[in-house]
Amino acid sequence: MYDLPSEFPEEPGLPDEFHDLQPQLLSRTLSLAGWTSDRRFTASDLNVYYDVYHPLWHKRPDWFLVLDVPRLYEGQELRRSYVTWQEGRNPYVAIEFLSPGTEAEDLGRFAKGAESQQSENGQDSESPPGKLDVYERYLRIPHYLVYSRYTQQLRYFKLIGGSYEEQPLSSATPLVWLEDLDIGLGIWEGTFEGIPGHWLRWCDRQGNWCLTDTESERQKQEETQSQLLQAARNLIASGTNLEDVTRLLQLTDEQIRQI
């Protein structure tokens, strides 16, 4: 990680704010029962080096998940890149967000208008392969998903027998269910970080959206508030006067108004 470049000046930056916010939502709502947060790694727009024989060859997934690696590099430092032959684990899920001009790279042979048959010998051995080929043949990522915010279309490719096969989506949330991770993915219409839109978001089998850390904290506060107000009402119903209830439960003026 220390020897390979973390960025290349000729590579373009993020195409829009969506490419910054959407990965945040995916990482902040990811809930995996079998892997604690310190035994998995998620990242976006980070160089993934995949071929020890061509050490500068890399791809930059919009978002990816690796299992059974420490959250920090060697348990100590934030990663500047992800070097597969050093880490010993390849990404398990990769997600790309389509933007104008990226469809051919992100979808490869599955892109509209792509050749129905690709020659195995057409690749120059000294030129890096396309993104789909890298995910399929080099990294062998089990789950590859592509999402367009312009059309709200999600496509799911599952690695079967060494090749990606596109999978049908469910008609209801979750649109995609990853059985081996016990988590689903759907398109949530809502506001994230002040921006309304249609966002990819993790959910459970019943289609309940997984909460962000902020939403989880807000939910806990609302539950605590509800329990406190109910306790106040119960005391008043039992004959305790409001002044004593206020002093006993340390109610605020706003909470008194809600009783």
Summary of the structure (lengths in Angstrom):
residues: 259
radius of gyration: 23.7
end to end distance: 58.4
largest distance: 86.0
contacts: 676
relative contact order: 0.11
helix: 29%
strand: 25%
